[in-house]
Amino acid sequence: MYPEERQQAIASLVMAKGRASVTELAQAYDVTTETVRRDLAVLDKAGIVRRVHGGAVPVRALHLVEPGVGERDVTRSEHKDAIAAAAAEFFPLSGASVLLDAGTTTMRIAAHLPTDRELVVVTNSVPIAARLATMPTVSLQLLGGRVRGVTQAAVGEQTLRVLDTMRVDIAFIGTNAISIRHGLSTPDSEEAAVKRAMVRAANYVVVAADSSKVGREDFVSFAPITSVDTLITDPEISAADRAELTDQGLEIICAGDHQ
């Protein structure tokens, strides 16, 4: 196979799968990893794929436009349900403080809040606040600020000022993308600033994200991988991605994995 043919085949595979590792491509086309890296460099320069740590993703995987809450809520919903159930095991003892980021997975986590203990819950999510407002065991603080319609999340200077004064026991954070090189990332800079402040405010950080987010990069990075204590995802995460993240010190929990 000529290099041009191999590069075209690699591009097609990356587009079809959404991500491919250097090792996987080397095995698939019976070439060395160095050859694959050269091929990916050519494809990256041509704007066909984007190189990421350990492999490549389609250029379209770098998102600048966000889907709305309704669209995201029905995407991979079974995985999100399982992730939320697993996240519930991390709720602290009575009297502790919990920070819930806005998002469709964290909204499901909120539905699992225990009723047998009193917790202080802080959130910038209007839907999460509405769900928790009538719970007698929850002392709820809704962060103020400008509400973004697409995510129904409070953002802006007012939100950041309050977060900068806080220290919470645990934060449950959502993300649009996770990669070794770019860390946790999201399309909107204001949303990224709030997420960054949430991570800083927490003694323990749990990221709840299905495996489609892993290996992707979005516009604005808000936290390095090393700032995360636990990632709760689904069993479809690749062995290579799981190993890379574990090497960075993350605890990886695959919700719904019965093996």
ABEGO torsion letter per residue (X at the ends): XBAAAAAAAAAAAAAAAGBBBAAAAAAAAGBBAAAAAAAAAAAAAAGABBBBBGEBBBAAABBABBBBAAAAAABGAAAAAAAAAAAAAABBBBGBBBBBBBEAAAAAAAAABBAABBBBBBBABAAAAAAAAABAABBBBBBBEBBBAAAGBBBEAAAAAAAAABBBABBBBBBABBBAAAEBBBABAAAAAAAAAAAAABABBBBBBBAAABGBBBABBABBAAABABBBBBAABBAAAAAAAAAAGBBBBBBGBAX
